[in-house]
Amino acid sequence: MINKPTPTFRAASSFFLLLLVHLSFLKVVISKEERENYIVLLEGEGAAFNGGSQIAFPANAALRETARNHSAVIRTEMVKSHDQFLMNNLESGSYKKLYSFHHLVNAFALHTTPSQVEKINKAKGVRLIEKDRCMKLMTTYTPQFLGLPTGPWSKGGKSRAGEGVVIGIVDTGIYPFHRSFTNHPFDPYCSDLPRFTGTCDTGPFFPIGSCNGKIVSARFFSAGALAVMPLNASRDYLSPFDASGHGSHVAAVAAGNSDVPVIVDGFNYGSASGMAPRARIAVYKAIYPDVGTLVDVVAAIDQAVSDGVDVMTLSIGPDETPQDTLTFLSVLDIILLLAQRAGVFVVQAAGNKGPSPSTLVSFSPWIMTVAASSTDRTYSATLVLGNGLQLQGVGLSELAGFNISISPPWNMFIKLPLIFGHPTGPTLGNGFLKYRLVFAKDAAKVNNSTLADECQEPKALQEGLVRGSIVVCNFSSGFYRRTSTLDAILATTKSLGAMGFVFAANPTYGDFVAEPITFSIPGIMIPSVSSVEALMQYYAEKTVRNEKGVVLNYGAQASIVEGRRAKYGDEAPVVSSFSSRGPDIIDAHLSLADVLKPDILAPGHQVWSAWSPTSAIGSILTGYNFALLSGTSMACPHVAGIAALLKHSYPSWSPSMIASAMITTASKNDNKGKPIMAAQSPFANEYQPATPFDFGGGLINAAAALHPGLVVNSGFEDYISFLCSLPNVNQETVRTATGRACNNSKRFPSDLNIPSITISALVGNITVQRTFKNVENRTETYLCSVLPPEGVEIRVFPTSFTIDTQLTQDLKMELKATKLLDAFSFGEILLTGSLDHIVRIPLSVFPVSLT
């Protein structure tokens, strides 16, 4: 017999059923919410600063091991506390913990929904929560251009430059088999790096032994990427292997081995060397071909500092400005502040969103932000038309036609019977073999086909017309919408047997940007509309058409002349048009900051460096061991490598001292002795004199930075005081982000002891102070002079001073607005030493009120 439930039991059963329904409803709601990655900062410090000070790594091996064990215990306890926190505050299955950050900061990352984040946001001990952001990727000649052979390399030789310094590369990984990263068989790297504790992960294409002495550590971080999207197993390798090429390029610029031959398609472009050829490389892969997340980048940074890197380079940055916090208080910037506190010199690319103002992705004064410039080396190719007209373009490829006054290689003679035997074979004129010239739109199988006009598909073109010809492909709507690619042009023309191709600008869309690219068949890009119009006129004159416009006879001919030989002597550097510009900003509303950004200028235009032959970026670079690239990504590791040279020479210098030495000794003039110019348009030759918002202190001068005379120095507490002095800042917000209270705020942000002065709104007058330290081994007397910005009167106290070695001198500068302006004006304070040291302090001032 089955008893009926009592009323009390029925009520309990009903409640239980309602609870089940409620929980089911919650699960439905949670499942419908989109899960995202979040970083959660908790109260308390990371293992590096446990007890309020960084754990030291003494010279004594036993004491060093004790310190490491102590740090490991703290990290283990911290991971357990993160797990317990999540178990106490969130439902099982509603989240996935991605990382515990425990060295620089007490924090963790998780993948969950906004409603779950709201729960933990109210929990005790939570300081800050930030949603994940997408992260983007931002030589043979540059050492000579920067004066390294006769400067820093001259003492001890470049084979010793950077010895014992470890550079951390947070990027896309590394191609470990490249000659730029091999160990020297006759001069191997020693294994003794007392402060460094990194390890080597293995995985696809990264076998045991990939860390070889030159590469001292290699790690990969993928939890954030895996949480937001399924990775492509054919390219998003879960190992430190570089499936992109970008990370290898960056690593070799900073610390690649010296004298590595750059040979591409059998042509020798010279010998490559990193800035610090003897420095070690520690790899932290956090960006994949298909995705990059802030979560993985923060994990990489935390690990790099824990391992003990000396310098860290970030040729990556956020895709957007932080939307709900100050730029200086984003998780990324706070993590980098803590890295600086731990003694790591951090370098970051300025970004590639120039030339518009306030387009930087690197904001904070504790980060060295690098802008990009050209060198005086250029590559240009030439299209020679049948009438003798020569049109300049860009393209690194072999000849399509050759000058008969120069004896060609024997393999060219072997090919000659086949060339002349072709029914559309070349003719000889003006010293060059010339081939039939065909516009792709005339070779289309279907009239007015964009795929044909842009050479995007072989099936859209008539093979009989393309084979043996130089085909002209048009920059049309597909390229404007970025759905068409140069890769497709190359594949199409190769498969149809073209002798070469021309990628021509379109008058409808205007000029386009063209960078030298290695082509496996003769090719040239002509980005200038005026040059293309001359080409079109010649083609029209030589092409016979019927009344319907159908071509009856192709009479135009051309040859593509060698574009692989470099030319030297152009005015340089010039700030690249793509390089992001200042002024620096405080928030997403573009409120201006009293901080100069970028800090420094370095070569970032057309830089040769190592590449991964399996590159997933594009088929044009697939199979190559070197690539010629442009971007602030390329400029950034130049500065990282030079920082390693300074760290090697002055191990006790703080990161801010290294930055000061670079900024105050940088050059404001080009190789012709003229003021450095800045490109103002990616499409036209428009230039203006560069300002500190273009290049910071100027072009980095490695030799001068080794002997700066005076430096300024700022530490962690100085940066906290700076943050607390920001206009309209909530001091609790600073404490929440940094874990430090605002006990000693500066009067103004411009009082931060950095080697520049920026005042975004000068009202009446203001007095700022800088404290200089003599880092030379002799007493020196300095005279102070001023080149005042327009609308500003400046007085310096004292006007001269004598300073003994390793002592400091305060300098007060009174700035008074004398004229209202509608923009910043620029100047400098110059400290000229009796021992020939020159210290430059850039000035950027916006006078907005006289009283």
RACOR-V818081 format. One record per residue. N is the residue number from 0. RES is the residue in one small letter. BURIAL is I if it has 24 or more other ideal C-beta (glycine too) atoms within 12 Angstrom, else O. Layout:
N:RES:BURIAL + N:RES:BURIAL
//
This chain:
0:m:O + 1:i:O + 2:n:O + 3:k:O + 4:p:O + 5:t:O + 6:p:O + 7:t:O + 8:f:O + 9:r:O + 10:a:O + 11:a:O + 12:s:O + 13:s:O + 14:f:O + 15:f:O + 16:l:O + 17:l:O + 18:l:O + 19:l:O + 20:v:O + 21:h:O + 22:l:O + 23:s:O + 24:f:O + 25:l:O + 26:k:O + 27:v:O + 28:v:O + 29:i:I + 30:s:O + 31:k:O + 32:e:O + 33:e:O + 34:r:I + 35:e:I + 36:n:I + 37:y:I + 38:i:I + 39:v:I + 40:l:I + 41:l:I + 42:e:I + 43:g:I + 44:e:I + 45:g:I + 46:a:I + 47:a:I + 48:f:I + 49:n:I + 50:g:O + 51:g:O + 52:s:O + 53:q:I + 54:i:I + 55:a:O + 56:f:I + 57:p:O + 58:a:O + 59:n:O + 60:a:O + 61:a:O + 62:l:O + 63:r:O + 64:e:O + 65:t:O + 66:a:I + 67:r:I + 68:n:O + 69:h:O + 70:s:I + 71:a:O + 72:v:O + 73:i:I + 74:r:I + 75:t:O + 76:e:O + 77:m:I + 78:v:I + 79:k:O + 80:s:O + 81:h:I + 82:d:O + 83:q:O + 84:f:I + 85:l:I + 86:m:O + 87:n:O + 88:n:I + 89:l:I + 90:e:O + 91:s:O + 92:g:O + 93:s:I + 94:y:I + 95:k:I + 96:k:I + 97:l:I + 98:y:I + 99:s:I + 100:f:I + 101:h:I + 102:h:I + 103:l:I + 104:v:I + 105:n:I + 106:a:I + 107:f:I + 108:a:I + 109:l:I + 110:h:I + 111:t:I + 112:t:I + 113:p:O + 114:s:I + 115:q:I + 116:v:I + 117:e:O + 118:k:I + 119:i:I + 120:n:I + 121:k:O + 122:a:O + 123:k:O + 124:g:I + 125:v:I + 126:r:I + 127:l:I + 128:i:I + 129:e:I + 130:k:I + 131:d:I + 132:r:I + 133:c:I + 134:m:I + 135:k:I + 136:l:I + 137:m:I + 138:t:I + 139:t:I + 140:y:I + 141:t:I + 142:p:I + 143:q:I + 144:f:I + 145:l:I + 146:g:I + 147:l:I + 148:p:I + 149:t:O + 150:g:I + 151:p:I + 152:w:I + 153:s:O + 154:k:O + 155:g:O + 156:g:O + 157:k:I + 158:s:O + 159:r:I + 160:a:I + 161:g:I + 162:e:I + 163:g:I + 164:v:I + 165:v:I + 166:i:I + 167:g:I + 168:i:I + 169:v:I + 170:d:I + 171:t:I + 172:g:I + 173:i:I + 174:y:I + 175:p:I + 176:f:I + 177:h:I + 178:r:I + 179:s:I + 180:f:I + 181:t:I + 182:n:I + 183:h:O + 184:p:O + 185:f:O + 186:d:O + 187:p:O + 188:y:I + 189:c:O + 190:s:O + 191:d:O + 192:l:I + 193:p:O + 194:r:I + 195:f:I + 196:t:I + 197:g:I + 198:t:O + 199:c:I + 200:d:I + 201:t:O + 202:g:I + 203:p:O + 204:f:I + 205:f:I + 206:p:O + 207:i:O + 208:g:O + 209:s:I + 210:c:I + 211:n:I + 212:g:I + 213:k:I + 214:i:I + 215:v:I + 216:s:I + 217:a:I + 218:r:I + 219:f:I + 220:f:I + 221:s:I + 222:a:I + 223:g:I + 224:a:I + 225:l:I + 226:a:I + 227:v:I + 228:m:O + 229:p:O + 230:l:I + 231:n:O + 232:a:O + 233:s:O + 234:r:I + 235:d:I + 236:y:I + 237:l:I + 238:s:I + 239:p:I + 240:f:I + 241:d:I + 242:a:I + 243:s:I + 244:g:I + 245:h:I + 246:g:I + 247:s:I + 248:h:I + 249:v:I + 250:a:I + 251:a:I + 252:v:I + 253:a:I + 254:a:I + 255:g:I + 256:n:I + 257:s:I + 258:d:O + 259:v:I + 260:p:O + 261:v:I + 262:i:O + 263:v:I + 264:d:I + 265:g:O + 266:f:I + 267:n:O + 268:y:I + 269:g:I + 270:s:I + 271:a:I + 272:s:I + 273:g:I + 274:m:I + 275:a:I + 276:p:I + 277:r:I + 278:a:I + 279:r:I + 280:i:I + 281:a:I + 282:v:I + 283:y:I + 284:k:I + 285:a:I + 286:i:I + 287:y:I + 288:p:I + 289:d:I + 290:v:I + 291:g:I + 292:t:I + 293:l:I + 294:v:I + 295:d:I + 296:v:I + 297:v:I + 298:a:I + 299:a:I + 300:i:I + 301:d:I + 302:q:I + 303:a:I + 304:v:I + 305:s:I + 306:d:I + 307:g:I + 308:v:I + 309:d:I + 310:v:I + 311:m:I + 312:t:I + 313:l:I + 314:s:I + 315:i:I + 316:g:I + 317:p:I + 318:d:I + 319:e:O + 320:t:I + 321:p:I + 322:q:O + 323:d:O + 324:t:I + 325:l:I + 326:t:I + 327:f:I + 328:l:I + 329:s:I + 330:v:I + 331:l:I + 332:d:I + 333:i:I + 334:i:I + 335:l:I + 336:l:I + 337:l:I + 338:a:I + 339:q:I + 340:r:I + 341:a:I + 342:g:I + 343:v:I + 344:f:I + 345:v:I + 346:v:I + 347:q:I + 348:a:I + 349:a:I + 350:g:I + 351:n:I + 352:k:I + 353:g:I + 354:p:I + 355:s:O + 356:p:O + 357:s:I + 358:t:I + 359:l:I + 360:v:I + 361:s:I + 362:f:I + 363:s:I + 364:p:I + 365:w:I + 366:i:I + 367:m:I + 368:t:I + 369:v:I + 370:a:I + 371:a:I + 372:s:I + 373:s:I + 374:t:I + 375:d:I + 376:r:I + 377:t:I + 378:y:I + 379:s:I + 380:a:I + 381:t:I + 382:l:I + 383:v:I + 384:l:I + 385:g:I + 386:n:O + 387:g:O + 388:l:I + 389:q:I + 390:l:I + 391:q:I + 392:g:I + 393:v:I + 394:g:I + 395:l:I + 396:s:I + 397:e:I + 398:l:I + 399:a:I + 400:g:I + 401:f:I + 402:n:O + 403:i:O + 404:s:O + 405:i:O + 406:s:O + 407:p:O + 408:p:O + 409:w:O + 410:n:O + 411:m:O + 412:f:O + 413:i:O + 414:k:O + 415:l:O + 416:p:O + 417:l:O + 418:i:I + 419:f:O + 420:g:O + 421:h:O + 422:p:O + 423:t:I + 424:g:O + 425:p:I + 426:t:O + 427:l:O + 428:g:O + 429:n:I + 430:g:O + 431:f:I + 432:l:I + 433:k:I + 434:y:I + 435:r:I + 436:l:I + 437:v:I + 438:f:I + 439:a:I + 440:k:I + 441:d:I + 442:a:I + 443:a:I + 444:k:O + 445:v:O + 446:n:O + 447:n:O + 448:s:I + 449:t:I + 450:l:I + 451:a:I + 452:d:I + 453:e:I + 454:c:I + 455:q:I + 456:e:I + 457:p:I + 458:k:O + 459:a:I + 460:l:I + 461:q:I + 462:e:O + 463:g:O + 464:l:I + 465:v:I + 466:r:I + 467:g:I + 468:s:I + 469:i:I + 470:v:I + 471:v:I + 472:c:I + 473:n:I + 474:f:I + 475:s:I + 476:s:O + 477:g:I + 478:f:I + 479:y:O + 480:r:O + 481:r:O + 482:t:O + 483:s:I + 484:t:I + 485:l:I + 486:d:I + 487:a:I + 488:i:I + 489:l:I + 490:a:I + 491:t:I + 492:t:I + 493:k:I + 494:s:O + 495:l:I + 496:g:I + 497:a:I + 498:m:I + 499:g:I + 500:f:I + 501:v:I + 502:f:I + 503:a:I + 504:a:I + 505:n:I + 506:p:O + 507:t:O + 508:y:O + 509:g:O + 510:d:I + 511:f:I + 512:v:I + 513:a:I + 514:e:I + 515:p:I + 516:i:I + 517:t:I + 518:f:I + 519:s:I + 520:i:I + 521:p:I + 522:g:I + 523:i:I + 524:m:I + 525:i:I + 526:p:I + 527:s:I + 528:v:I + 529:s:O + 530:s:I + 531:v:I + 532:e:O + 533:a:I + 534:l:I + 535:m:I + 536:q:O + 537:y:I + 538:y:I + 539:a:O + 540:e:O + 541:k:I + 542:t:I + 543:v:O + 544:r:O + 545:n:O + 546:e:O + 547:k:O + 548:g:O + 549:v:O + 550:v:I + 551:l:O + 552:n:O + 553:y:I + 554:g:I + 555:a:I + 556:q:I + 557:a:I + 558:s:I + 559:i:I + 560:v:I + 561:e:I + 562:g:I + 563:r:I + 564:r:O + 565:a:I + 566:k:O + 567:y:O + 568:g:O + 569:d:O + 570:e:O + 571:a:I + 572:p:I + 573:v:I + 574:v:I + 575:s:I + 576:s:I + 577:f:I + 578:s:I + 579:s:I + 580:r:I + 581:g:I + 582:p:I + 583:d:I + 584:i:I + 585:i:I + 586:d:I + 587:a:O + 588:h:O + 589:l:O + 590:s:I + 591:l:I + 592:a:I + 593:d:I + 594:v:I + 595:l:I + 596:k:I + 597:p:I + 598:d:I + 599:i:I + 600:l:I + 601:a:I + 602:p:I + 603:g:I + 604:h:I + 605:q:I + 606:v:I + 607:w:I + 608:s:I + 609:a:I + 610:w:I + 611:s:I + 612:p:I + 613:t:I + 614:s:I + 615:a:I + 616:i:I + 617:g:I + 618:s:I + 619:i:I + 620:l:I + 621:t:I + 622:g:O + 623:y:I + 624:n:I + 625:f:I + 626:a:I + 627:l:I + 628:l:I + 629:s:I + 630:g:I + 631:t:I + 632:s:I + 633:m:I + 634:a:I + 635:c:I + 636:p:I + 637:h:I + 638:v:I + 639:a:I + 640:g:I + 641:i:I + 642:a:I + 643:a:I + 644:l:I + 645:l:I + 646:k:I + 647:h:I + 648:s:I + 649:y:I + 650:p:O + 651:s:O + 652:w:I + 653:s:I + 654:p:I + 655:s:I + 656:m:I + 657:i:I + 658:a:I + 659:s:I + 660:a:I + 661:m:I + 662:i:I + 663:t:I + 664:t:I + 665:a:I + 666:s:I + 667:k:I + 668:n:O + 669:d:I + 670:n:I + 671:k:O + 672:g:O + 673:k:O + 674:p:I + 675:i:I + 676:m:I + 677:a:I + 678:a:I + 679:q:I + 680:s:O + 681:p:I + 682:f:O + 683:a:O + 684:n:O + 685:e:O + 686:y:I + 687:q:O + 688:p:O + 689:a:I + 690:t:I + 691:p:I + 692:f:I + 693:d:I + 694:f:I + 695:g:I + 696:g:I + 697:g:I + 698:l:I + 699:i:I + 700:n:I + 701:a:I + 702:a:I + 703:a:I + 704:a:I + 705:l:I + 706:h:I + 707:p:I + 708:g:I + 709:l:I + 710:v:I + 711:v:I + 712:n:I + 713:s:I + 714:g:I + 715:f:I + 716:e:I + 717:d:I + 718:y:I + 719:i:I + 720:s:I + 721:f:I + 722:l:I + 723:c:I + 724:s:I + 725:l:I + 726:p:O + 727:n:O + 728:v:I + 729:n:O + 730:q:O + 731:e:O + 732:t:I + 733:v:I + 734:r:I + 735:t:I + 736:a:I + 737:t:I + 738:g:I + 739:r:I + 740:a:O + 741:c:I + 742:n:O + 743:n:O + 744:s:I + 745:k:I + 746:r:O + 747:f:I + 748:p:I + 749:s:I + 750:d:I + 751:l:I + 752:n:I + 753:i:I + 754:p:I + 755:s:I + 756:i:I + 757:t:I + 758:i:I + 759:s:I + 760:a:I + 761:l:I + 762:v:O + 763:g:O + 764:n:O + 765:i:I + 766:t:I + 767:v:I + 768:q:I + 769:r:I + 770:t:I + 771:f:I + 772:k:I + 773:n:I + 774:v:I + 775:e:I + 776:n:O + 777:r:O + 778:t:O + 779:e:I + 780:t:I + 781:y:I + 782:l:O + 783:c:I + 784:s:O + 785:v:I + 786:l:O + 787:p:I + 788:p:I + 789:e:I + 790:g:I + 791:v:I + 792:e:I + 793:i:I + 794:r:O + 795:v:I + 796:f:O + 797:p:O + 798:t:O + 799:s:O + 800:f:I + 801:t:O + 802:i:I + 803:d:O + 804:t:O + 805:q:O + 806:l:O + 807:t:O + 808:q:I + 809:d:O + 810:l:I + 811:k:I + 812:m:I + 813:e:I + 814:l:I + 815:k:I + 816:a:I + 817:t:O + 818:k:O + 819:l:O + 820:l:O + 821:d:O + 822:a:O + 823:f:I + 824:s:I + 825:f:I + 826:g:I + 827:e:I + 828:i:I + 829:l:I + 830:l:I + 831:t:I + 832:g:I + 833:s:O + 834:l:O + 835:d:O + 836:h:I + 837:i:I + 838:v:I + 839:r:I + 840:i:I + 841:p:I + 842:l:I + 843:s:I + 844:v:I + 845:f:I + 846:p:I + 847:v:I + 848:s:O + 849:l:O + 850:t:O
//
